[in-house]
Amino acid sequence: MVIGYGIGTIITLTACTPNSNPTTTENAPFEAFVEHFSKTEAIAYAEISGRKVLMVSQETFGDNDTANLQAVEATIFVADSLGIICLGSVRSQGTLYPVSLIDGQVIVGGHQFIRIYGIRGDVPDLVLDRFAEGEGEELAVMNQLFFEQSTPIRFHRR
C-alpha cells in the first residue's frame, strides 16, 4: 500500500456523522493503515462530501470503555488511487464544539468561529465551504446550525 500525503492544511472543523463499524469491507482500504497508529489514538470512519474517510484523534473525551468518544481535533485521511492521502487536520476550540458532521460536511467551532469543510476535486482536497468569525448575526446563525443540526463524530480506540 502506498501512503501519500496531499497538500493538506491545518484547519478547524467540527461535525461528523456516526462512524461505521470498523470491521466492514467499506473500511478495508484503511485497515492496514490504522495498525500504524498508537493505541492511544482514537479512530472514526465517516463520509464527507460522499467520500469515505478515516479520522484519527489524539484528543478525545467521553467514555474510554465504549465507542462513545468525541474529539476536539482530528486528522482526516481518504483512500485514493494513489493510496491513503492525508487531507489535513481540523480542530475545534474545546469540548463544547466536538468535531461533527452536518449535511455530509465537517463542522468545527469555538467561541468566535464556526467553519464548515467539504472534500473537492479528482485529487481530493479539504476545502472551506462556509465560515463565520467574530461577532454578529452570521455567527449566531451558524452557532445555531452547529448546536441544533450537527452530529458529533463517534471515535473509538483500536
MDAnalysis code that builds the backbone (N, CA, C; Angstrom):
import MDAnalysis as mda
import numpy as np

u = mda.Universe.empty(474, n_residues=158, atom_resindex=np.repeat(np.arange(158), 3), trajectory=True)
u.add_TopologyAttr("name", ["N", "CA", "C"] * 158)
u.add_TopologyAttr("resid", np.arange(1, 159))
u.add_TopologyAttr("resname", ["MET", "VAL", "ILE", "GLY", "TYR", "GLY", "ILE", "GLY", "THR", "ILE", "ILE", "THR", "LEU", "THR", "ALA", "CYS", "THR", "PRO", "ASN", "SER", "ASN", "PRO", "THR", "THR", "THR", "GLU", "ASN", "ALA", "PRO", "PHE", "GLU", "ALA", "PHE", "VAL", "GLU", "HIS", "PHE", "SER", "LYS", "THR", "GLU", "ALA", "ILE", "ALA", "TYR", "ALA", "GLU", "ILE", "SER", "GLY", "ARG", "LYS", "VAL", "LEU", "MET", "VAL", "SER", "GLN", "GLU", "THR", "PHE", "GLY", "ASP", "ASN", "ASP", "THR", "ALA", "ASN", "LEU", "GLN", "ALA", "VAL", "GLU", "ALA", "THR", "ILE", "PHE", "VAL", "ALA", "ASP", "SER", "LEU", "GLY", "ILE", "ILE", "CYS", "LEU", "GLY", "SER", "VAL", "ARG", "SER", "GLN", "GLY", "THR", "LEU", "TYR", "PRO", "VAL", "SER", "LEU", "ILE", "ASP", "GLY", "GLN", "VAL", "ILE", "VAL", "GLY", "GLY", "HIS", "GLN", "PHE", "ILE", "ARG", "ILE", "TYR", "GLY", "ILE", "ARG", "GLY", "ASP", "VAL", "PRO", "ASP", "LEU", "VAL", "LEU", "ASP", "ARG", "PHE", "ALA", "GLU", "GLY", "GLU", "GLY", "GLU", "GLU", "LEU", "ALA", "VAL", "MET", "ASN", "GLN", "LEU", "PHE", "PHE", "GLU", "GLN", "SER", "THR", "PRO", "ILE", "ARG", "PHE", "HIS", "ARG", "ARG"])
u.atoms.positions = np.array([
    [0.845, -1.168, 0.000],
    [0.000, 0.000, 0.000],
    [0.894, 1.237, 0.000],
    [0.607, 2.153, -0.901],
    [1.357, 3.404, -0.981],
    [0.706, 4.401, -0.035],
    [1.507, 5.088, 0.735],
    [0.978, 6.123, 1.618],
    [1.421, 7.449, 1.046],
    [0.464, 8.280, 0.640],
    [0.790, 9.574, 0.063],
    [0.244, 10.688, 0.922],
    [0.852, 11.824, 0.834],
    [0.378, 12.982, 1.577],
    [0.090, 14.095, 0.589],
    [-1.168, 14.504, 0.555],
    [-1.559, 15.604, -0.314],
    [-1.214, 16.913, 0.349],
    [-1.550, 17.974, -0.326],
    [-1.317, 19.291, 0.249],
    [-2.479, 19.564, 1.181],
    [-2.339, 19.135, 2.424],
    [-3.369, 19.340, 3.428],
    [-3.006, 20.532, 4.283],
    [-3.991, 21.123, 4.899],
    [-3.726, 22.251, 5.770],
    [-4.314, 21.973, 7.136],
    [-3.776, 22.616, 8.157],
    [-4.341, 22.509, 9.492],
    [-5.573, 23.412, 9.498],
    [-6.723, 22.835, 9.826],
    [-7.952, 23.610, 9.791],
    [-8.790, 23.291, 11.007],
    [-9.686, 24.163, 11.308],
    [-10.569, 23.979, 12.432],
    [-11.909, 23.457, 11.928],
    [-12.352, 22.293, 12.399],
    [-13.587, 21.691, 11.934],
    [-14.359, 21.064, 13.082],
    [-15.665, 20.990, 12.960],
    [-16.475, 20.250, 13.914],
    [-17.749, 19.795, 13.245],
    [-18.066, 18.502, 13.285],
    [-19.304, 17.912, 12.799],
    [-19.033, 16.683, 11.984],
    [-19.650, 15.584, 12.341],
    [-19.499, 14.355, 11.595],
    [-20.639, 13.409, 11.894],
    [-20.907, 12.530, 10.971],
    [-21.933, 11.525, 11.196],
    [-21.333, 10.396, 12.005],
    [-22.169, 9.601, 12.626],
    [-21.636, 8.494, 13.410],
    [-20.761, 7.595, 12.545],
    [-19.682, 7.105, 13.153],
    [-18.783, 6.253, 12.392],
    [-19.417, 4.886, 12.170],
    [-18.971, 4.226, 11.114],
    [-19.478, 2.905, 10.811],
    [-18.643, 1.849, 11.523],
    [-19.099, 0.622, 11.463],
    [-18.403, -0.487, 12.095],
    [-16.999, -0.611, 11.508],
    [-15.966, -0.598, 12.337],
    [-14.594, -0.620, 11.844],
    [-14.195, -1.913, 11.138],
    [-15.016, -2.958, 11.179],
    [-14.643, -4.211, 10.543],
    [-15.334, -4.435, 9.198],
    [-16.085, -3.477, 8.703],
    [-16.800, -3.664, 7.444],
    [-15.856, -3.565, 6.260],
    [-16.299, -4.097, 5.120],
    [-15.486, -4.038, 3.914],
    [-15.336, -2.607, 3.416],
    [-16.264, -1.720, 3.765],
    [-16.145, -0.308, 3.385],
    [-14.857, 0.302, 3.924],
    [-14.422, -0.170, 5.075],
    [-13.246, 0.388, 5.733],
    [-11.964, -0.361, 5.390],
    [-12.055, -1.380, 4.528],
    [-10.905, -2.213, 4.192],
    [-9.686, -1.425, 3.717],
    [-9.827, -0.376, 2.895],
    [-8.623, 0.339, 2.456],
    [-7.811, 0.933, 3.613],
    [-8.462, 1.152, 4.741],
    [-7.793, 1.798, 5.872],
    [-7.248, 0.815, 6.908],
    [-7.676, -0.449, 6.872],
    [-7.368, -1.380, 7.954],
    [-5.870, -1.539, 8.223],
    [-5.066, -1.777, 7.200],
    [-3.623, -1.938, 7.409],
    [-2.991, -0.620, 7.833],
    [-3.510, 0.474, 7.321],
    [-3.000, 1.807, 7.643],
    [-3.211, 2.128, 9.117],
    [-4.373, 1.779, 9.643],
    [-4.726, 2.061, 11.043],
    [-3.778, 1.369, 12.010],
    [-3.263, 0.225, 11.629],
    [-2.356, -0.519, 12.508],
    [-1.078, 0.251, 12.834],
    [-0.748, 1.264, 12.064],
    [0.465, 2.054, 12.286],
    [0.287, 3.141, 13.347],
    [-0.938, 3.363, 13.772],
    [-1.187, 4.397, 14.777],
    [-1.056, 3.834, 16.179],
    [-0.786, 4.707, 17.129],
    [-0.657, 4.335, 18.526],
    [-2.003, 3.869, 19.077],
    [-1.949, 2.982, 20.063],
    [-3.181, 2.514, 20.718],
    [-3.867, 3.634, 21.495],
    [-3.160, 4.722, 21.761],
    [-3.771, 5.839, 22.485],
    [-4.585, 6.738, 21.563],
    [-4.415, 6.568, 20.264],
    [-5.177, 7.378, 19.322],
    [-6.528, 6.729, 19.056],
    [-7.524, 7.559, 18.861],
    [-8.871, 7.079, 18.577],
    [-9.161, 7.283, 17.098],
    [-9.990, 6.387, 16.539],
    [-10.314, 6.489, 15.125],
    [-11.823, 6.543, 14.924],
    [-12.219, 7.067, 13.773],
    [-13.620, 7.086, 13.363],
    [-13.657, 7.025, 11.847],
    [-14.703, 6.419, 11.328],
    [-14.950, 6.412, 9.897],
    [-16.174, 7.284, 9.667],
    [-16.121, 8.099, 8.636],
    [-17.238, 8.987, 8.324],
    [-17.298, 9.175, 6.820],
    [-18.341, 9.818, 6.375],
    [-18.456, 10.162, 4.966],
    [-18.563, 11.675, 4.867],
    [-17.622, 12.261, 4.116],
    [-17.594, 13.709, 3.911],
    [-17.692, 13.956, 2.411],
    [-18.657, 14.738, 2.007],
    [-18.878, 15.053, 0.590],
    [-18.928, 13.787, -0.262],
    [-19.536, 12.732, 0.275],
    [-19.689, 11.488, -0.462],
    [-18.467, 10.595, -0.493],
    [-17.396, 10.972, 0.203],
    [-16.168, 10.159, 0.229],
    [-15.968, 9.568, 1.608],
    [-15.669, 8.296, 1.649],
    [-15.376, 7.608, 2.908],
    [-14.033, 8.088, 3.429],
    [-13.977, 8.482, 4.705],
    [-12.734, 8.978, 5.295],
    [-12.448, 8.262, 6.610],
    [-11.192, 8.273, 6.970],
    [-10.720, 7.820, 8.273],
    [-10.315, 9.071, 9.030],
    [-10.764, 9.186, 10.267],
    [-10.377, 10.310, 11.109],
    [-9.630, 9.744, 12.312],
    [-8.503, 10.366, 12.645],
    [-7.660, 9.919, 13.749],
    [-7.483, 11.088, 14.710],
    [-7.680, 10.831, 16.004],
    [-7.577, 11.897, 17.004],
    [-6.735, 11.458, 18.198],
    [-5.960, 12.401, 18.706],
    [-5.202, 12.188, 19.936],
    [-5.857, 12.902, 21.108],
    [-6.869, 13.707, 20.812],
    [-7.530, 14.497, 21.863],
    [-9.008, 14.175, 21.885],
    [-9.364, 13.160, 22.683],
    [-10.756, 12.747, 22.787],
    [-11.249, 12.905, 24.217],
    [-12.550, 12.875, 24.345],
    [-13.167, 12.928, 25.666],
    [-14.415, 12.064, 25.628],
    [-14.841, 11.614, 26.789],
    [-16.016, 10.755, 26.878],
    [-15.666, 9.463, 27.584],
    [-16.431, 8.418, 27.288],
    [-16.278, 7.120, 27.939],
    [-15.244, 6.275, 27.194],
    [-14.061, 6.101, 27.762],
    [-12.996, 5.335, 27.125],
    [-13.323, 3.859, 26.966],
    [-14.331, 3.357, 27.683],
    [-14.672, 1.940, 27.616],
    [-15.647, 1.618, 26.483],
    [-16.120, 2.622, 25.775],
    [-17.077, 2.406, 24.692],
    [-16.613, 3.136, 23.439],
    [-17.403, 3.018, 22.409],
    [-17.126, 3.749, 21.167],
    [-17.840, 5.092, 21.199],
    [-17.957, 5.655, 22.375],
    [-18.686, 6.907, 22.532],
    [-17.745, 8.059, 22.872],
    [-16.594, 8.096, 22.213],
    [-15.648, 9.185, 22.409],
    [-15.942, 10.283, 21.394],
    [-15.678, 11.508, 21.772],
    [-15.758, 12.635, 20.853],
    [-14.385, 13.290, 20.825],
    [-14.140, 14.114, 19.822],
    [-12.802, 14.682, 19.646],
    [-12.859, 16.195, 19.478],
    [-11.777, 16.854, 19.906],
    [-11.629, 18.294, 19.657],
    [-10.698, 18.545, 18.488],
    [-10.007, 17.489, 18.047],
    [-9.151, 17.602, 16.858],
    [-9.156, 16.269, 16.141],
    [-8.890, 16.314, 14.841],
    [-8.802, 15.076, 14.070],
    [-7.998, 15.323, 12.802],
    [-7.251, 14.305, 12.406],
    [-6.578, 14.312, 11.116],
    [-7.416, 13.447, 10.185],
    [-7.645, 13.950, 8.973],
    [-8.553, 13.298, 8.032],
    [-7.760, 12.660, 6.894],
    [-8.038, 11.363, 6.651],
    [-7.401, 10.605, 5.577],
    [-8.468, 10.094, 4.625],
    [-8.130, 10.021, 3.340],
    [-9.029, 9.475, 2.330],
    [-8.260, 8.454, 1.502],
    [-8.956, 7.390, 1.076],
    [-8.347, 6.396, 0.193],
    [-8.543, 6.876, -1.240],
    [-7.478, 6.815, -2.023],
    [-7.499, 7.289, -3.399],
    [-6.717, 6.292, -4.242],
    [-6.743, 6.440, -5.538],
    [-5.982, 5.540, -6.409],
    [-4.480, 5.621, -6.120],
    [-4.037, 6.714, -5.509],
    [-2.630, 6.890, -5.142],
    [-2.282, 6.222, -3.817],
    [-3.285, 5.808, -3.065],
    [-3.084, 5.227, -1.743],
    [-3.898, 5.996, -0.716],
    [-3.393, 6.069, 0.496],
    [-4.058, 6.821, 1.563],
    [-3.466, 8.227, 1.568],
    [-4.328, 9.219, 1.469],
    [-3.891, 10.615, 1.405],
    [-4.343, 11.345, 2.659],
    [-3.428, 12.081, 3.269],
    [-3.768, 12.934, 4.413],
    [-4.290, 14.255, 3.867],
    [-5.557, 14.565, 4.176],
    [-6.152, 15.815, 3.694],
    [-5.851, 16.987, 4.603],
    [-5.583, 16.732, 5.861],
    [-5.298, 17.804, 6.804],
    [-5.882, 17.502, 8.167],
    [-5.729, 18.439, 9.066],
    [-6.225, 18.296, 10.431],
    [-7.222, 19.393, 10.726],
    [-8.171, 19.079, 11.570],
    [-9.187, 20.048, 11.973],
    [-9.181, 20.152, 13.492],
    [-9.554, 21.280, 14.006],
    [-9.535, 21.499, 15.451],
    [-10.667, 22.442, 15.840],
    [-11.342, 22.065, 16.910],
    [-12.341, 22.956, 17.493],
    [-11.704, 23.651, 18.694],
    [-12.471, 24.512, 19.326],
    [-11.921, 25.239, 20.470],
    [-11.994, 24.429, 21.757],
    [-12.809, 23.402, 21.796],
    [-12.903, 22.617, 23.018],
    [-14.071, 21.660, 23.003],
    [-14.365, 21.078, 24.156],
    [-15.362, 20.020, 24.252],
    [-16.790, 20.489, 23.972],
    [-17.055, 21.763, 24.063],
    [-18.385, 22.266, 23.727],
    [-18.649, 22.154, 22.233],
    [-17.587, 22.111, 21.439],
    [-17.684, 22.050, 19.979],
    [-16.936, 20.823, 19.444],
    [-17.423, 19.602, 19.683],
    [-16.702, 18.433, 19.185],
    [-16.703, 18.389, 17.652],
    [-15.702, 17.749, 17.084],
    [-15.652, 17.554, 15.639],
    [-16.945, 16.828, 15.246],
    [-17.674, 17.386, 14.292],
    [-19.009, 16.877, 13.962],
    [-19.256, 16.884, 12.467],
    [-20.408, 16.323, 12.073],
    [-20.856, 16.346, 10.681],
    [-22.170, 17.100, 10.582],
    [-22.324, 17.788, 9.464],
    [-23.587, 18.436, 9.150],
    [-23.770, 18.366, 7.639],
    [-24.848, 17.761, 7.201],
    [-25.149, 17.632, 5.771],
    [-23.964, 17.093, 4.971],
    [-23.287, 16.088, 5.502],
    [-22.178, 15.470, 4.793],
    [-20.902, 16.282, 4.757],
    [-20.791, 17.271, 5.615],
    [-19.577, 18.075, 5.711],
    [-19.117, 18.110, 7.158],
    [-17.840, 18.437, 7.351],
    [-17.286, 18.534, 8.700],
    [-17.508, 19.955, 9.206],
    [-17.912, 20.056, 10.468],
    [-18.107, 21.368, 11.083],
    [-17.339, 21.417, 12.395],
    [-16.638, 22.524, 12.622],
    [-15.937, 22.761, 13.881],
    [-16.228, 24.185, 14.325],
    [-15.990, 24.443, 15.581],
    [-16.277, 25.783, 16.053],
    [-15.568, 26.112, 17.341],
    [-15.856, 27.323, 17.774],
    [-15.312, 27.844, 19.008],
    [-16.116, 29.059, 19.411],
    [-15.623, 29.780, 20.397],
    [-16.348, 30.940, 20.929],
    [-16.669, 31.967, 19.844],
    [-15.733, 32.202, 18.929],
    [-15.972, 33.238, 17.918],
    [-15.737, 32.751, 16.496],
    [-15.938, 31.456, 16.239],
    [-15.845, 30.982, 14.864],
    [-16.614, 29.673, 14.685],
    [-17.119, 29.497, 13.482],
    [-17.682, 28.234, 13.024],
    [-17.165, 28.050, 11.603],
    [-16.669, 26.843, 11.290],
    [-16.167, 26.552, 9.941],
    [-16.731, 25.221, 9.467],
    [-17.152, 25.201, 8.211],
    [-17.691, 24.000, 7.593],
    [-16.826, 23.656, 6.389],
    [-16.359, 22.395, 6.343],
    [-15.447, 21.939, 5.291],
    [-16.030, 20.767, 4.517],
    [-15.648, 20.684, 3.245],
    [-16.003, 19.555, 2.400],
    [-14.759, 19.060, 1.681],
    [-14.931, 18.026, 0.880],
    [-13.843, 17.481, 0.078],
    [-14.194, 17.712, -1.382],
    [-13.251, 18.230, -2.151],
    [-13.479, 18.523, -3.566],
    [-12.319, 18.008, -4.406],
    [-12.591, 17.805, -5.682],
    [-11.550, 17.538, -6.668],
    [-11.277, 16.077, -6.933],
    [-10.738, 15.819, -8.144],
    [-10.328, 14.465, -8.520],
    [-9.179, 13.999, -7.637],
    [-8.238, 14.889, -7.382],
    [-7.220, 14.652, -6.364],
    [-7.803, 15.336, -5.131],
    [-8.268, 14.567, -4.158],
    [-9.060, 15.139, -3.066],
    [-8.340, 16.238, -2.292],
    [-9.118, 17.244, -1.946],
    [-8.607, 18.362, -1.163],
    [-9.696, 18.784, -0.178],
    [-9.309, 19.096, 1.030],
    [-10.239, 19.582, 2.039],
    [-10.395, 21.075, 1.847],
    [-11.627, 21.548, 1.642],
    [-11.845, 22.961, 1.340],
    [-12.838, 23.582, 2.311],
    [-12.640, 24.850, 2.584],
    [-13.543, 25.618, 3.435],
    [-14.748, 26.018, 2.590],
    [-15.930, 25.514, 2.948],
    [-17.142, 25.831, 2.204],
    [-17.887, 27.022, 2.781],
    [-17.848, 27.168, 4.102],
    [-18.610, 28.243, 4.749],
    [-17.989, 28.535, 6.105],
    [-17.962, 29.811, 6.487],
    [-17.423, 30.147, 7.804],
    [-18.026, 31.454, 8.304],
    [-17.924, 31.632, 9.601],
    [-18.288, 32.896, 10.246],
    [-17.310, 33.089, 11.391],
    [-16.844, 34.322, 11.547],
    [-15.896, 34.639, 12.619],
    [-16.283, 35.959, 13.259],
    [-15.753, 36.164, 14.458],
    [-16.007, 37.418, 15.158],
    [-17.324, 37.377, 15.891],
    [-18.079, 38.442, 15.772],
    [-19.394, 38.517, 16.404],
    [-20.388, 38.968, 15.361],
    [-21.636, 38.708, 15.591],
    [-22.643, 39.178, 14.654],
    [-23.678, 38.132, 14.317],
    [-24.603, 38.533, 13.458],
    [-25.744, 37.699, 13.099],
    [-25.336, 36.401, 12.391],
    [-24.389, 36.484, 11.465],
    [-23.985, 35.282, 10.730],
    [-23.405, 34.227, 11.672],
    [-22.580, 34.653, 12.618],
    [-22.026, 33.709, 13.582],
    [-23.138, 33.110, 14.437],
    [-24.115, 33.907, 14.832],
    [-25.232, 33.407, 15.638],
    [-26.011, 32.341, 14.871],
    [-26.234, 32.563, 13.581],
    [-26.947, 31.598, 12.744],
    [-26.154, 30.307, 12.627],
    [-24.847, 30.413, 12.413],
    [-24.024, 29.212, 12.266],
    [-23.865, 28.466, 13.594],
    [-23.836, 29.190, 14.705],
    [-23.813, 28.529, 16.013],
    [-25.085, 27.719, 16.203],
    [-26.209, 28.269, 15.786],
    [-27.475, 27.564, 15.888],
    [-27.434, 26.288, 15.034],
    [-26.876, 26.388, 13.828],
    [-26.704, 25.205, 12.984],
    [-25.883, 24.151, 13.707],
    [-24.774, 24.578, 14.295],
    [-23.881, 23.652, 14.979],
    [-24.612, 22.909, 16.088],
    [-25.273, 23.645, 16.960],
    [-25.873, 23.032, 18.140],
    [-27.183, 22.305, 17.861],
    [-27.900, 22.669, 16.796],
    [-29.196, 22.054, 16.540],
    [-29.185, 21.006, 15.432],
    [-28.215, 21.063, 14.509],
    [-28.288, 20.177, 13.359],
    [-27.071, 19.281, 13.151],
    [-25.971, 19.531, 13.822],
    [-24.783, 18.699, 13.592],
    [-24.795, 17.474, 14.496],
    [-24.047, 16.464, 14.083],
    [-23.929, 15.221, 14.835],
    [-22.457, 14.993, 15.154],
    [-22.096, 14.913, 16.431],
    [-20.692, 14.661, 16.771],
    [-20.212, 13.322, 16.204],
    [-18.987, 13.295, 15.747],
    [-18.386, 12.058, 15.268],
    [-18.061, 11.202, 16.478],
    [-18.347, 9.915, 16.386],
    [-18.065, 8.963, 17.452],
    [-16.750, 8.255, 17.155],
    [-15.784, 8.443, 18.014],
    [-14.469, 7.823, 17.882],
    [-14.384, 6.623, 18.808],
    [-13.475, 5.722, 18.514],
    [-13.214, 4.585, 19.400],
    [-11.722, 4.271, 19.349],
    [-11.248, 3.660, 20.419],
    [-9.858, 3.227, 20.473],
    [-9.734, 1.893, 19.759],
    [-8.595, 1.672, 19.153],
    [-8.358, 0.402, 18.449],
    [-8.189, -0.740, 19.418],
])
